[in-house]
Structures are given as structure tokens and as C-alpha cells.
Amino acid sequence: MGTDAAVKVEAVVVELLPNAVVRVKLANENLVLTHPAAATKTNFMRVRPGDRVEVELSPYDPGRGRIVRLL
């Protein structure tokens, strides 16, 4: 069995989309659709365009991810 470890990378918020979806730009200029993790929602953290965030990328679909924390 392989490991299903998510990859953590830094990104910059580019655009806020409906239904709490956020488009971020990675260091290698790729655009990824993300959503905030449960801890970010429960702590009422606001994400705005231009914010630096840490993103966990899915090992199955590198075009999707989740915002883990604000930097």
C-alpha cells in the first residue's frame, strides 16, 4: 500500500469564489482551487485576496486542496 500523504505548500490567495472556495497561486505559478479546513472555519479566520496561506494539496488531484493556516 502507498502512503496518502498530502503535500503542504505556501500560496497566495488570488480570488474568492462562491461556497467558500478560494483560488490560490502556488510558487510555481499554478492556480489551485481550495477550501478552508475545519479549524479555519471554527476559528472564524478570514481569508482575503493577497493573503499568504499554507495549502495541503490532495495526492489524488493536485488541482484541489485545503487551506490549513494563514501565514
N, C-alpha and C positions, 0 to 999 in steps of 0.2 A: 504494500500500500504506500502511496505517496503522501507527502505532507500537504496539507491545505493551508499553509501559512500565507497570510495576507502581507503584501509589501507596503511599508509605510514610507511616504514621500512628502516633501513640502510642496505647497502650491499656493497660488494667489487667486482669490475669488474674482471672477470676471463678470458674472451675470447671475442675478436672482431670477428663478423661474417659478411658475405656479406649483402648488403642492409641496412646498419646502424642498424643491430640487434646486441645486446650485451648480453652475458651470464654473469649473476652475481650470487654470492653466498650470501645467507642470513645468519643471525646469527645462525639460527637453521640448518645450513649445507644444505639447499635445494637450488637447482640450478633453476634459473628462466630466461626465455628469455624476454628481454626488448628492448625498442626502446627509443630514446631521445624524450622528449616533444618538442613542437614547440618553446618555449622560449630558450631551449638549442641549437636548430639548428640556430635560428636567431642571437644569440649572439656569434656564432662560438666557442662554448665551445668544447674542445677536450676531449674525454674520452679515457683513456689508461688503460691497464691491471694493476691492483694493486690500482687503484683509489677507494676512498670511495665515494659512491653516496647515495642519498635518492631516493627510488623507491616507486611509487604508484602501489599497486597490484590491479588487477581487481577483483571485488566482484564475477564475474561470472566464471572466470578462474584464479585460484591462481598461475598457471604456467606462466602467462603472466603479463607484467607490463610496466610502463613507467618511465624513469629517469627524475626526477623533478629538481634536482640540484646536484652539486658537493659539497662534504664536505671538 
